[in-house]
């Protein structure tokens, strides 16, 4: 298995396997369920007895709003993803972060702060930040009122996303366009 395997996790079909390069969506009934599932998959919370969560490498969460630190620019936020997951120089982190940000279509907002960019751009900056740790799986948390993940990710195909399994967790089936629904 190269990606993510979830077995007997509450709220999911009996077994859900997401291979690297796949994009799958899970619809849960409530926002609290969305957050609980994201915490279990990313390792912030223990799975319940009998449940199994396996990943072939790092798993990163991109919160619904992007999860950016408000006092850092977009570039600073993406660099933070590199520097916290790897032991590299600031210059190397900067260079790698610019590449990740460009892959997400953010080259024109690198010097802006999160409050100065759109919600969609904040979400994409969160993806660029997650990609900085070279994860094998990325969990995308969704929320109503924001641009859909499918629309954002299809605007500019990013080859870096093919190196990770993507799991979208949402409360609305109408927000899963571009993702295969977990059944």
C-alpha positions in Angstrom: 0.0 0.0 0.0 1.3 3.4 -1.0 -1.0 6.1 0.3 -3.7 5.8 3.0 -5.7 2.9 4.4 -8.6 3.4 6.8 -10.3 0.3 8.2 -13.4 0.3 10.4 -13.1 4.1 11.2 -16.5 5.4 12.3 -18.3 7.3 9.7 -16.5 5.6 6.8 -17.3 2.6 4.7 -15.8 -0.6 6.2 -12.5 -0.1 4.4 -11.2 2.9 2.5 -8.0 2.8 0.6 -6.6 5.8 -1.2 -3.5 5.3 -3.3 -1.0 8.0 -4.0 -2.3 10.1 -6.9 -6.0 9.4 -6.0 -8.5 12.0 -4.8 -11.3 10.6 -2.7 -14.1 12.4 -0.8 -16.0 11.4 2.3 -19.3 13.1 3.3 -20.0 13.1 7.1 -23.2 14.4 8.7 -21.9 17.2 10.9 -18.9 19.6 11.1 -17.8 18.0 14.4 -17.7 14.7 12.6 -15.6 16.3 9.9 -13.0 17.6 12.4 -12.9 14.3 14.4 -12.3 12.3 11.3 -9.5 14.7 10.2 -7.9 14.4 13.6 -8.0 10.6 13.6 -6.5 10.4 10.0 -3.8 12.9 10.7 -2.8 11.3 14.0 -4.0 14.2 16.3 -6.5 11.8 17.9 -6.3 8.1 18.5 -8.6 5.9 16.4 -11.3 4.1 18.3 -10.8 0.5 19.3 -10.9 -1.8 16.3 -10.2 1.0 13.8 -7.0 1.0 11.8 -5.3 4.1 10.2 -2.2 3.3 8.1 -0.2 5.8 5.9 2.9 5.1 3.9 4.4 8.3 5.1 3.6 11.7 6.4 0.0 12.8 6.6 -0.8 16.5 6.5 -4.0 18.4 7.2 -5.1 21.5 5.3 -7.9 23.1 7.4 -10.9 24.5 5.7 -9.6 28.1 5.8 -6.0 27.0 4.8 -4.5 27.0 8.3 -2.2 29.9 7.7 -0.4 31.8 10.4 -1.7 35.4 10.2 1.6 37.1 11.1 3.5 35.4 8.2 3.2 36.2 4.5 2.1 33.5 2.1 5.8 32.7 1.4 6.5 32.7 5.1 3.6 30.2 5.7 4.8 27.9 2.9 8.4 28.1 4.2 7.1 27.2 7.7 5.9 23.9 6.2 9.4 23.2 4.9 11.3 24.2 8.0 9.1 22.4 10.5 9.3 19.1 8.6 12.9 19.1 7.4 16.3 20.2 8.6 17.2 22.6 5.8 18.6 26.0 5.6 16.4 29.1 5.3 17.6 29.8 1.8 16.9 26.2 0.7 13.4 26.3 2.3 12.7 29.6 0.5 13.7 28.3 -2.9 11.7 25.1 -2.4 8.7 27.1 -1.1 8.6 29.4 -4.1 8.4 26.3 -6.3 5.6 24.8 -4.3 3.7 28.1 -4.2 4.1 28.6 -7.9 2.7 25.1 -8.5 -0.4 26.2 -6.6 -0.7 29.5 -8.6 0.4 31.8 -5.8 3.4 33.5 -7.4 1.7 36.8 -7.4 0.7 36.9 -3.7 3.9 35.5 -2.1 4.5 38.8 -0.2 0.9 39.2 1.0 -0.6 38.3 4.4 -3.5 35.8 4.7 -6.0 38.6 5.3 -5.0 40.3 2.1 -5.9 37.3 -0.2 -9.1 35.5 -1.1 -10.3 32.5 0.7 -9.5 30.3 -2.3 -5.9 31.5 -2.3 -5.6 30.9 1.4 -6.8 27.3 0.8 -4.2 26.9 -2.0 -1.5 28.3 0.3 -2.4 25.7 2.8 -1.9 23.0 0.1 1.5 24.5 -0.8 2.5 24.5 2.9 1.4 20.9 3.2 3.3 19.9 0.1 6.4 21.4 1.6 6.7 18.4 4.0 6.5 15.9 1.1 3.5 14.0 2.5 2.2 10.7 1.2 -1.4 11.8 2.2 -3.1 15.1 2.5 -6.4 15.6 4.3 -8.5 18.5 3.0 -11.0 19.8 5.5 -14.0 21.5 3.8 -16.6 24.0 4.9 -19.7 25.5 3.3 -19.3 29.1 2.1 -15.8 28.6 0.7 -14.7 27.7 -2.8 -14.8 24.0 -3.4 -11.6 22.0 -3.3 -12.4 20.5 -6.7 -12.8 23.9 -8.3 -9.5 25.2 -6.8 -7.4 22.2 -7.6 -8.7 21.9 -11.2 -7.9 25.6 -12.0 -4.2 24.8 -12.2 -3.1 21.2 -12.3 -0.3 20.6 -9.8 2.0 17.7 -10.5 3.1 17.7 -6.9 -0.4 16.5 -5.9 0.2 13.3 -7.8 2.8 12.3 -5.1 0.1 12.2 -2.3 -3.2 10.5 -1.6 -5.9 13.3 -1.2 -8.8 12.8 1.2 -11.5 15.4 1.2 -13.8 15.5 4.3 -17.0 17.5 3.8 -20.5 17.7 5.1 -22.1 18.2 1.7 -22.1 15.8 -1.2 -22.5 18.8 -3.6 -19.0 19.9 -2.7 -17.2 16.7 -3.9 -16.9 17.5 -7.6 -13.6 16.4 -8.9 -13.2 13.7 -6.2 -14.3 10.1 -6.2 -16.8 9.5 -3.5 -15.9 6.8 -0.9 -18.6 4.2 -0.9 
